[in-house]
Amino acid sequence: MVSAHGGVPAQAQAEVSLLSLPSALLGRVWPAERAVVGLRVCKQLRCDLIASCTSIVLVQSAGAEFDASRVSAFFRRLPEHLKVALTWKVGDGAKRLLGVVGECKGLGHLNLGDNLIGAEGARKLAQSLGECTALAHLALNNNDIGAEGTGLLAQMLGEWKALAHLNLSNNAIGAEGVRKLARVLGKCTALAHLDMGLNRIGDEGAGLLADVLGQSKTLAHLNLKGNLIRAEGAGRLAKVLGYCKALAHLDFSDNGLGDEGAGELAVILVDCQALAHLDLRD
């Protein structure tokens, strides 16, 4: 839904959908016999508005019906210069969106968190996003994509050169999923925010991440909360995170690090001059 707010009193202010203007609203603005003409005017205004924008935010309305053909057609009409942010959190509607979201060539920000798309959904999404080279923000938290889905997405990560924010938290990725991700993560040279919390990657997964994260010059935010990483994995990460000079936020909470693991990570404080937040709580 593309939305706009008019200058009406706060108590009367309402959100107006420019994709399908409600007939009730049309009736308030135009007489019944002129409603069709009014709708055409609104559609033209919508086209003019989009043409003059440099960015646009699309949010799925709660309870709104999903029409794949209409959404696909709308995406195709968007100018390629337009930077699009899309949030979709409506279960089955989100899953049906996966096959058409790639029609939006200017897609820069995609939030599909909390939709349980699974490995099959990850496959459809990876296929659909193949030409979305402007993608900079991808949030897929709480989607149960597992190691299989992570591997399918990993095949596309190297194509998204602008990717700066990746949220894969709570997806049951495990060490095997990290192995597949690590093979291409080094190609994401713009990556600044990586959220891998609650994925049970263990010491093995931590070691695999350590092999690639130490090469990053842009990583500023790393969340590895609740991943069953003990002193061994913490030690391997500590050896390389000191080279991440941009690192400002590190969350290692709920890992059962103990004094030994916490001590291993504490030494990076000397080298990470930008570090402002370090969470080692159990």
Disulfide bonds with the S-S distance in Angstrom:
none
